[in-house]
Amino acid sequence: MTSLTDRPLRIGTRKSPMALAQTEHVRALLHQLDPTLTTEAVPIETEADMWQGDLAQLGGKGLFVKAIDVQLQRGDIDMAIHCLKDVPGDIPLPEGLVFAAMLPRGDVRDVLVVPEGSDVKRLEDLPAGALVGSSSVRRKAQINRARPDLQVVRIRGTVGTRLDKMDGTKAMDAELSAMVLASSGLERLGLTDRARQVFEPDEILPAVGAGVLALECRKADADVTGLLLRLNDARTQTEATAERVLLHGLRGHCNSPIAGYCVTEPDGQLSLRGMVFSRDGSKFVHAHFWGEGLNDPAVLGSRVCAELLRQGARDIIEGIPH
């Protein structure tokens, strides 16, 4: 159990500039709740951060959270901050851990970024055969669906590192004409001026949990759980629940291009879209339902999942190598 008066609240986080910026944001929110509270950021290098190859070969992006969760279970830290889209949806949270809060959702959209000095403004401006960088199989499938003549290549590293590579300050084997990144990541780093085209969700459907920061702690730690609960945004939690129930039911692996996005309509009704793609985007299934009646996010997620499976999502997922 943690007493919030006898020592700092230790916050586990990845070491990337974006993760540290997110941590400072959460620390400021906690201080607003309790000006007497002291906090301490504990940067943790995860296995995925150290690996420079394809994440699929290592076990997927869930490794971004695994090392942090282990330290949380051991009591080395008191809470953790995760981008919800990086948290595996096919397995439960580690024993004893709980998401006590989800912060109000940030921008879920993806954006097109081009090298400094480029006159490209939209995806359609790129010449046939141009190289487009992306770390996401979901983005790759949807870019190829819109422009099958482009070459989408894997590029890893922090957002700053990726921009440096594209701008040519670090040597590359081939020259990138553009990249597709998360808008929210650019915003947290103060780099929104680099975005040329903003893709609306009907152009590139977001990842499950996109734009959501989840605050995790030990379920038995009543002090921390109670504190974090005060930061929870009920709307975000409801929408994210629908998306993660969809993801869990599809049982996709780390190489599965799966997208899911839930919104709350002006009348309060939930709306959930889900898509599953082949790697090149040439095959896909799509389902869109509203939370009629009970408007229950778990029921809605299950319904969209069932429709995708009826349309052949399982065959698409199983046809993609792990």
C-alpha positions as MATLAB code, in Angstrom:
seq = 'MTSLTDRPLRIGTRKSPMALAQTEHVRALLHQLDPTLTTEAVPIETEADMWQGDLAQLGGKGLFVKAIDVQLQRGDIDMAIHCLKDVPGDIPLPEGLVFAAMLPRGDVRDVLVVPEGSDVKRLEDLPAGALVGSSSVRRKAQINRARPDLQVVRIRGTVGTRLDKMDGTKAMDAELSAMVLASSGLERLGLTDRARQVFEPDEILPAVGAGVLALECRKADADVTGLLLRLNDARTQTEATAERVLLHGLRGHCNSPIAGYCVTEPDGQLSLRGMVFSRDGSKFVHAHFWGEGLNDPAVLGSRVCAELLRQGARDIIEGIPH';
ca = [
       0.000    0.000    0.000;
       1.174    3.525   -0.752;
       0.955    6.519    1.538;
       0.956    9.708   -0.538;
       2.385   11.753    2.328;
       5.593    9.967    3.277;
       7.384    9.947   -0.108;
       6.976   11.009   -3.744;
       4.467    9.265   -5.986;
       6.705    7.343   -8.410;
       5.479    7.456  -12.019;
       6.858    4.876  -14.435;
       7.327    6.020  -18.015;
       9.262    5.231  -21.160;
      12.351    7.330  -21.857;
      11.279    8.805  -25.197;
      10.775   12.583  -25.415;
       7.069   12.052  -26.137;
       6.600    9.747  -23.134;
       8.414   12.211  -20.874;
       6.230   15.055  -22.177;
       3.136   12.971  -21.390;
       4.489   12.331  -17.906;
       4.974   16.035  -17.234;
       1.385   16.622  -18.360;
       0.100   14.026  -15.886;
       2.315   15.390  -13.095;
       0.799   18.832  -13.644;
      -2.733   17.387  -13.475;
      -1.910   15.563  -10.229;
      -0.451   18.727   -8.717;
      -3.655   20.586   -9.585;
      -5.617   17.952   -7.686;
      -3.303   18.119   -4.664;
      -0.728   20.943   -4.539;
       0.973   19.245   -1.573;
       1.628   16.048   -3.542;
       5.185   15.384   -4.703;
       5.811   13.193   -7.732;
       8.862   11.579   -9.256;
       9.233   10.446  -12.873;
      10.974    7.068  -13.179;
      12.146    6.591  -16.798;
      12.253    2.922  -17.809;
      13.873    1.553  -20.961;
      11.660   -1.159  -22.411;
      12.727   -4.062  -24.597;
      10.897   -2.542  -27.548;
      12.786    0.764  -27.131;
      16.136   -1.043  -27.326;
      15.169   -3.185  -30.334;
      15.787   -1.486  -33.686;
      14.339   -4.198  -35.902;
      10.770   -5.115  -36.777;
       8.700   -5.197  -33.574;
       6.765   -8.192  -34.888;
       9.941  -10.284  -34.680;
      10.275   -9.387  -31.011;
       6.665   -9.930  -29.983;
       4.840   -6.734  -30.916;
       4.309   -3.272  -29.493;
       2.999   -4.723  -26.212;
       6.662   -4.843  -25.202;
       6.500   -1.058  -24.812;
       4.460   -1.642  -21.641;
       5.678   -5.010  -20.325;
       8.798   -3.846  -18.469;
       6.914   -0.976  -16.860;
       4.124   -3.276  -15.704;
       6.650   -5.632  -14.111;
       8.084   -2.777  -12.038;
       4.571   -1.696  -11.070;
       3.711   -5.207   -9.890;
       6.963   -5.371   -7.874;
       6.246   -2.051   -6.171;
       9.261   -0.249   -7.679;
       6.860    2.405   -9.019;
       3.379    3.470   -7.884;
       1.701    4.146  -11.230;
       2.358    3.974  -14.941;
       1.315    5.993  -17.974;
       0.537    4.048  -21.140;
      -0.639    5.031  -24.601;
      -3.682    2.798  -24.747;
      -3.035    1.883  -28.373;
       0.200    0.160  -27.243;
      -1.551   -2.044  -24.669;
      -2.301   -5.540  -26.082;
      -6.007   -6.178  -26.506;
      -5.918   -9.973  -26.759;
      -4.737  -10.606  -23.180;
      -5.919   -9.215  -19.817;
      -3.902   -6.703  -17.808;
      -1.202   -8.278  -15.611;
      -2.485   -9.672  -12.341;
      -3.194   -7.036   -9.707;
      -3.048   -4.065  -12.095;
      -5.912   -1.824  -13.180;
      -6.496    1.234  -15.339;
      -7.708    3.657  -12.689;
      -8.184    6.501  -15.168;
      -8.224    7.418  -18.827;
      -7.568   11.053  -19.628;
      -9.760   13.010  -22.062;
      -8.956   11.755  -25.528;
      -6.520   13.683  -27.683;
      -6.493   13.967  -31.471;
      -6.957   10.505  -33.021;
      -6.082   11.519  -36.563;
      -3.008   10.646  -38.600;
      -1.113   13.252  -40.588;
       1.130   13.389  -43.635;
       4.583   14.839  -42.962;
       7.070   15.639  -45.721;
      10.758   16.646  -45.816;
      11.611   20.274  -45.211;
      11.445   22.149  -48.508;
       9.091   19.651  -50.181;
       6.137   21.126  -52.085;
       3.974   18.017  -51.480;
       0.770   18.952  -49.684;
      -1.364   15.803  -49.943;
      -0.935   12.052  -50.394;
      -2.241   12.370  -53.932;
       0.654   14.719  -54.805;
       3.263   11.990  -54.316;
       4.611   10.428  -57.527;
       4.084    6.732  -58.234;
       6.707    4.614  -56.493;
       7.456    7.223  -53.827;
       8.656    5.919  -50.457;
       6.374    6.642  -47.499;
       7.559    5.814  -43.985;
       5.305    4.333  -41.312;
       5.765    2.207  -38.208;
       2.179    0.920  -38.293;
       0.731   -2.000  -40.253;
      -2.681   -0.333  -39.852;
      -1.465    2.835  -41.573;
       0.403    0.884  -44.258;
      -2.713   -1.055  -45.228;
      -4.839    2.075  -45.500;
      -2.201    4.065  -47.392;
      -1.833    1.191  -49.865;
      -5.594    0.943  -50.156;
      -5.738    4.596  -51.246;
      -2.464    4.580  -53.234;
      -1.356    1.048  -54.172;
       1.381    2.556  -56.342;
       3.305    3.903  -53.314;
       5.997    2.000  -51.422;
       5.269    2.061  -47.689;
       8.406    1.202  -45.734;
       8.878    0.526  -42.011;
      10.596    3.282  -40.059;
      11.101    3.132  -36.308;
      12.472    5.374  -33.583;
      11.157    8.412  -31.767;
       9.200   11.003  -33.727;
      12.211   13.338  -33.667;
      14.508   10.600  -34.966;
      12.082    9.750  -37.755;
      11.862   13.388  -38.819;
      15.657   13.665  -38.803;
      15.934   10.586  -41.003;
      13.406   11.920  -43.472;
      14.969   15.386  -43.548;
      18.322   13.804  -44.356;
      20.304   14.722  -41.234;
      20.953   11.000  -40.747;
      22.006    8.728  -43.568;
      19.434    6.427  -45.127;
      19.613    3.790  -47.822;
      16.681    5.368  -49.632;
      15.077    8.784  -49.604;
      11.673    9.111  -47.976;
       9.167   11.330  -49.752;
       6.775   11.432  -46.785;
       5.765    9.837  -43.505;
       2.407    9.237  -41.831;
       2.434    9.898  -38.082;
      -0.023   10.456  -35.256;
      -1.227   14.034  -34.958;
      -1.286   13.799  -31.156;
       2.406   12.868  -31.060;
       3.394   15.934  -33.071;
       1.226   18.090  -30.823;
       2.858   16.836  -27.602;
       6.275   17.658  -29.043;
       5.251   21.077  -30.358;
       5.753   20.005  -33.985;
       2.256   20.458  -35.419;
       3.669   22.829  -38.050;
       5.229   19.795  -39.777;
       1.825   18.308  -40.681;
       0.719   18.880  -44.274;
      -2.410   16.750  -44.686;
      -4.635   15.712  -41.793;
      -6.469   12.449  -42.465;
      -9.989   12.376  -41.086;
     -11.166    9.060  -39.566;
     -13.141    8.219  -42.723;
      -9.861    8.468  -44.691;
      -7.573    6.573  -42.290;
      -9.477    4.857  -39.492;
      -7.598    5.275  -36.185;
      -6.056    2.542  -34.065;
      -7.984    1.127  -31.130;
      -7.231    3.411  -28.191;
      -5.721    6.164  -30.352;
      -5.166    9.424  -28.488;
      -5.896    7.892  -25.066;
      -3.496    8.057  -22.122;
      -4.294    5.373  -19.545;
      -3.143    5.689  -15.929;
      -2.385    2.314  -14.376;
      -1.755    1.324  -10.778;
      -2.033   -1.608   -8.400;
      -5.673   -2.446   -7.733;
      -4.950   -2.939   -4.015;
      -3.334    0.496   -3.683;
      -6.375    2.436   -2.508;
      -4.565    5.767   -2.087;
      -3.293    5.883   -5.670;
      -6.423    4.357   -7.179;
      -8.598    6.958   -5.476;
      -6.355    9.805   -6.602;
      -6.182    8.708  -10.240;
      -9.901    8.036  -10.393;
     -10.434   11.772   -9.991;
      -8.704   12.268  -13.357;
     -10.840    9.733  -15.204;
     -12.859   10.932  -18.197;
     -16.008    8.794  -18.351;
     -16.683    9.464  -22.033;
     -13.186    8.426  -23.072;
     -13.362    5.318  -20.899;
     -16.700    4.309  -22.426;
     -15.507    4.781  -26.014;
     -12.206    3.005  -25.350;
     -14.072    0.084  -23.761;
     -16.097   -0.461  -26.928;
     -12.948   -0.394  -29.046;
     -10.983   -2.776  -26.820;
     -13.851   -5.291  -26.625;
     -13.822   -5.262  -30.448;
     -10.047   -5.801  -30.514;
     -10.150   -8.585  -27.927;
     -12.811  -10.476  -29.856;
     -10.855  -10.336  -33.111;
      -7.789  -11.928  -31.415;
      -5.454  -10.201  -33.803;
      -1.703  -10.511  -33.455;
       0.881   -7.716  -33.642;
       1.012   -7.930  -37.458;
      -2.764   -7.600  -37.865;
      -3.903   -4.316  -39.472;
      -6.944   -3.652  -37.278;
      -8.633   -0.286  -36.801;
     -11.472    0.676  -34.494;
     -12.928    4.011  -33.484;
     -15.853    4.812  -31.209;
     -17.423    8.240  -30.796;
     -20.322    9.583  -28.779;
     -22.872   11.212  -31.069;
     -24.525   14.529  -30.087;
     -27.597   12.615  -28.882;
     -25.427   10.487  -26.568;
     -25.579    7.376  -28.722;
     -22.326    5.454  -29.214;
     -21.058    4.862  -32.748;
     -18.345    2.260  -33.430;
     -16.573    1.525  -36.699;
     -14.202   -1.392  -37.101;
     -12.023   -2.547  -40.002;
      -9.621   -5.412  -40.633;
      -7.213   -5.261  -43.581;
      -4.798   -7.502  -45.405;
      -1.199   -6.266  -45.227;
      -1.416   -4.445  -48.575;
      -4.935   -3.152  -48.021;
      -6.302   -4.996  -51.059;
      -8.714   -6.985  -48.868;
     -10.696   -5.521  -46.002;
     -13.904   -5.890  -44.036;
     -15.823   -3.051  -42.420;
     -18.618   -2.808  -39.864;
     -20.362    0.169  -38.302;
     -23.034   -0.036  -35.612;
     -24.650    2.297  -33.120;
     -25.293    1.589  -29.443;
     -29.047    1.342  -29.683;
     -31.137    0.420  -26.650;
     -28.809   -0.092  -23.695;
     -25.978    1.847  -25.418;
     -23.578   -0.538  -23.667;
     -19.965   -0.223  -24.944;
     -19.152   -3.908  -24.367;
     -22.264   -5.017  -26.243;
     -21.472   -2.624  -29.091;
     -17.864   -3.822  -29.331;
     -19.010   -7.445  -29.430;
     -21.598   -6.666  -32.105;
     -19.103   -4.952  -34.428;
     -16.609   -7.767  -33.837;
     -19.206  -10.415  -34.701;
     -20.069   -8.646  -37.955;
     -16.407   -8.376  -38.976;
     -15.925  -12.080  -38.259;
     -19.066  -12.885  -40.274;
     -17.548  -11.014  -43.220;
     -14.294  -13.016  -43.051;
     -12.025  -11.075  -40.685;
     -10.641  -14.325  -39.235;
      -9.462  -15.524  -42.655;
      -7.747  -12.175  -43.286;
      -6.006  -12.201  -39.892;
      -4.896  -15.821  -40.181;
      -3.570  -15.156  -43.687;
      -1.052  -12.632  -42.324;
       2.244  -14.118  -41.062;
       2.991  -13.522  -37.376;
];
